Amino acid sequence: MNLKQTTTIAILIAVMLLLSACVGQLTTFAPTAAPVQPTVAQATKSPATAAPSQPAATQSARPTPTQPRSAIPPGDLTRTNEGGSVTFAIKPINLGSGASTLDFEVDMNTHSVDLGVDLKALSVLKTDAGVEVAPLAYQGGSGHHVSARLSFPADKLAGAKKLTLVIRNLAGIPERIFSWNL
């Protein structure tokens, strides 16, 4: 091999390494190498810095060996409601997990109302069997864009086939209703 061929090969290898670094993967030159697949945890993990209004990664409909089976239907569980200049997006966080509380992620957005209210005093969770449960806790903020958490005792909800979260008397709306079929 002469100097010109050696230089050309070195430049090609450098360009390939640079391109591999740009796409975030180092490509192996072995013809039998298989591509690396992300694990379930990597594929469904959402970045910690994601904005609250961005949808979370949706889990697969078929449980994998590392994913427990659940009676909860797959898909996006976020429910929305708009009225009185306030938009709500509510999503159950640990539905069907067996935890002692059932927690909801609550996002409220407006440009005209201060959202520094205590949703614990305005909310109730109902089941299809007629059980009504008051929240145990509400962790929220104030302002025009609030991300919060609303928690209910899970033991009183056992056997429910449908859950309905009702928020009353906020921004002139008598009732906001969010339902989930289990």
C-alpha positions in Angstrom: 0.0 0.0 0.0 1.3 3.4 -0.9 1.1 6.6 1.1 -1.9 8.0 -0.9 -4.0 4.8 -0.3 -3.1 4.8 3.5 -4.1 8.5 3.8 -7.4 7.9 2.0 -8.2 4.9 4.2 -7.3 7.0 7.3 -9.6 9.8 6.2 -12.5 7.4 5.5 -12.2 5.9 8.9 -12.1 9.3 10.6 -15.2 10.4 8.6 -17.0 7.2 9.6 -16.1 7.7 13.3 -17.3 11.3 13.1 -20.6 10.3 11.5 -21.1 7.5 14.0 -20.6 10.0 16.9 -23.1 12.4 15.4 -25.9 9.8 15.4 -25.0 8.7 18.9 -23.9 5.2 18.1 -20.5 3.8 17.3 -20.9 1.5 14.3 -18.9 -1.7 14.4 -17.2 -2.9 11.3 -17.7 -6.6 12.0 -20.3 -7.9 9.5 -21.9 -10.2 12.1 -22.6 -7.5 14.7 -26.3 -7.1 15.5 -27.8 -3.7 16.3 -28.3 -3.0 20.0 -31.9 -2.6 21.0 -32.9 -0.4 23.9 -34.3 -2.1 27.0 -38.0 -1.6 28.0 -36.9 0.8 30.7 -34.8 2.9 28.2 -37.6 2.8 25.6 -40.4 4.0 28.0 -38.4 6.3 30.2 -39.2 9.9 29.7 -36.6 12.6 30.2 -36.6 14.2 33.6 -36.6 17.7 32.1 -39.7 17.1 29.9 -42.3 19.8 30.2 -45.4 18.7 32.1 -47.6 19.3 29.1 -45.7 16.8 26.9 -47.3 13.4 26.8 -45.5 10.6 28.5 -44.3 7.5 26.7 -47.1 5.0 26.1 -46.5 1.5 27.2 -47.0 -1.5 24.9 -50.3 -3.2 24.7 -48.7 -6.6 25.3 -46.9 -7.0 28.6 -43.3 -8.1 28.4 -41.7 -10.4 31.0 -40.5 -7.2 32.9 -43.9 -5.5 32.6 -46.7 -6.7 35.0 -50.1 -7.6 33.7 -52.8 -5.1 34.7 -56.5 -4.8 34.3 -55.9 -1.2 33.2 -56.4 -0.7 29.4 -53.3 0.3 27.5 -53.0 3.8 26.0 -53.0 7.4 27.1 -55.0 7.7 30.3 -55.0 11.6 30.2 -58.4 13.2 30.3 -58.9 16.9 29.5 -61.6 19.5 30.2 -61.8 23.2 29.1 -64.1 25.8 30.5 -64.1 29.1 32.4 -60.8 30.0 30.8 -59.1 27.0 32.4 -57.8 23.9 30.7 -57.3 20.7 32.8 -55.3 17.6 31.8 -55.5 14.9 34.4 -53.8 11.5 34.3 -53.8 8.7 36.9 -50.2 8.0 37.9 -50.4 4.6 39.6 -53.7 3.1 38.6 -53.7 -0.6 39.2 -50.4 -0.7 41.0 -51.6 -1.9 44.4 -50.3 1.3 46.1 -52.0 2.6 49.2 -53.0 5.8 47.4 -54.3 6.5 43.9 -52.5 9.6 42.6 -53.4 11.8 39.8 -51.2 14.2 37.9 -53.1 17.5 37.4 -52.1 20.1 34.9 -54.1 23.4 34.9 -53.5 26.2 32.4 -55.1 29.6 32.0 -54.2 33.2 31.1 -56.8 34.9 33.2 -57.4 33.0 36.5 -55.1 32.5 39.5 -55.0 28.7 39.9 -53.8 28.8 43.6 -56.8 26.8 44.8 -56.9 23.7 47.0 -58.3 21.0 44.8 -58.6 18.8 47.9 -61.6 20.9 49.0 -63.1 20.9 45.5 -62.6 17.2 44.4 -64.2 13.8 44.9 -63.5 10.4 43.4 -66.6 8.2 42.6 -66.8 4.6 41.6 -69.5 2.8 39.6 -70.7 1.2 42.8 -71.7 4.5 44.3 -68.7 5.0 46.6 -67.5 8.6 47.0 -64.0 9.2 48.3 -62.5 12.6 49.4 -58.8 13.3 48.6 -56.2 12.6 51.2 -53.8 15.2 49.9 -53.2 17.9 47.3 -49.8 19.2 46.3 -50.1 22.2 44.0 -49.0 25.7 43.3 -50.4 28.9 42.1 -50.3 31.1 39.0 -51.5 30.5 35.5 -49.7 27.2 34.8 -49.9 24.6 37.7 -48.6 21.1 37.8 -49.9 19.3 40.8 -50.8 15.9 42.4 -54.1 14.8 43.9 -54.1 11.7 46.1 -57.0 9.4 47.1 -57.1 6.3 49.4 -56.9 3.3 47.1 -58.4 0.8 49.6 -61.8 2.3 49.3 -61.8 1.9 45.5 -61.3 -1.9 45.4 -63.5 -3.7 42.8 -64.4 -0.6 40.9 -64.9 -0.9 37.1 -65.1 2.8 36.5 -63.6 5.8 38.3 -64.9 9.3 38.0 -63.0 12.3 39.3 -65.3 15.3 39.9 -63.9 18.8 40.4 -66.5 21.3 41.5 -66.9 25.1 41.3 -63.6 26.1 39.7 -63.5 29.2 37.5 -67.3 29.4 37.2 -67.8 25.7 36.1 -70.1 23.8 38.4 -68.6 20.3 37.7 -65.7 19.0 35.7 -65.9 15.3 35.1 -63.0 12.9 34.3 -63.7 9.2 33.9 -61.6 6.0 33.4 -63.0 2.5 32.7 -60.9 -0.1 34.3 
